[in-house]
Amino acid sequence: MTTKLRVYFLVGFILLASSLSVQSQNEKKSENWPSFRGQYARGVSEKFSTSITWNVDSSKNIKWKTQIPGLGHSCPVIWGNRIFVTTAISGKKDPELKVGLYGNIKPVDDETEHQWKVYCLDKNSGKILWEKMAHKGIPKVKRHPKSTHANSTPATDGKHVVAFFGSEGLYCYDMNGKLIWKKDFGVLDSGFFVAPSAQWGFASSPVIHESVVIVQCDVLRDTFLAALDIETGKEIWRTQREDVPTWSTPTIHVGSQRTQIIVNGFKHIGGYDFKTGKELWKISGGGDIPVPTPVVAHDLIFINSAHGKMSPIYAVKLNSKGDISLQPGNKSNEYIVWSIRRGGAYIQTPLVYGEYLYNLRGNGSLNCYRAKTGEPIYVKKLGNMASFSASGVAADRKLYFSSENGDVFVVKTGPDFELLSTNSMNDICMATPAISEGVLYFRTHHYLAAVSDK
């Protein structure tokens, strides 16, 4: 080899090594938030510092803000430098959205033509990279005044983006917005089982694990849990469930002995084998309108719900099997480590950060427990007459709780309650935030915003 060729070879090798090094650093730096509440619904980011204060009016620590048309309570999900969100655009100029604490169960009467869309934005700039219309038509079921026709959070694995619009179908796109497949499950009516005419809209979000899409469809008729191949949309298995309508997203747990799908419910809280859909364990007895998603931490499954006679919190062992329902008067058994009968949340998924479980209720009551034992630590009220629907998230030893009126409460983690700040998003805020690389992403009634002090 000549000297000249040796130089060319050496330069090429250096450039290649440099490129691979940069790529490796970027992969290490990138923090994905692939589904509802991030990986396994934990709602926790631990790698970067995050903001305590911001101001939408002055744009202080507001990295960008992008308007998203229509109504959608789906949360943003993130992979690499892309962020995805869904929406449903009504034919009405100003479709009804009523937040706050109230008891009206009558659905919204809006039979105009809607457009169900998926948006992809650049995570760093907020620029819309693409938008795709998944479906167009009159909604097949009605929605609650506090709900939307785009409640389900999308999911991504870095190659696919899956968006679920309930009765309007399940859609799978590639990262550039090309439709790969779609699946029609028919009418999925998540009405109140006591008053079936009270149609409230579908809300369970899909999750992706090992090239499989999992969907939980607890509705008025033909309730089921199903696994689909992410490349084709073909059903791998479908397991029928005996339960009333729920709005909870399933959680995947990968253990040394088994991988299980954990679901919330009223008649049937439980775990299912990931590969076969076979029931592993179950609990009967919860709130009769289950919404919160199960969360795993400290080798325990934390499940809560509210409404009706019960509003329990259960701390369940991962190796549970069979019917582990509590006997009357009992708070624990062989597989339920601890529980409370009343005090669970109606809508919010619990947050476990460090040694503590934080349970936020709809009226702003924040209950802190020692996660492993259920020991009560404190009860504090967030906001003045504020109502909450979004679930909490955590990062950098801080907790973030968004109220429906748009106030975001930043609370210090640990056994001693300390409110660090309150920041307004100046808009209705029903969706749970996402976090990536130290940036908080808030989806509000009208826009998606990135908050960062960097």
Secondary structure, DSSP 4 states (H G I P E B T S, - for coil): --HHHHHHHHHHHHHHHHHHHHHHHHHHH---B-STTSGGG--EE-SS---S--BTTTTBTEEEEEE--SB--PPPEEETTEEEEEEEE-SSSS-----SS----PPB---S-EEEEEEEEETTT--EEEEEEEEEE--SS-B-TT--S--SPPEE-SSEEEEE-GGG-EEEEETTS-EEEEE-------EETTEEEEE----PPPEEETTEEEEEE--SSS-EEEEEETTT--EEEEEE-------PPPEEEE-SS-EEEEE--SS-EEEEETTT--EEEEE----SS--PPPEEETTEEEEE--STT-B-EEEEETT--EE-PPPTT-S--SSEEEEESB---SSPPPEEETTEEEEE-TTSEEEEEETTT--EEEEEE-SSS--B-SPPEEETTEEEEEBTTSEEEEEE-SSS--EEEEEE-SS---SPPEEETTEEEEE-SSEEEEE---
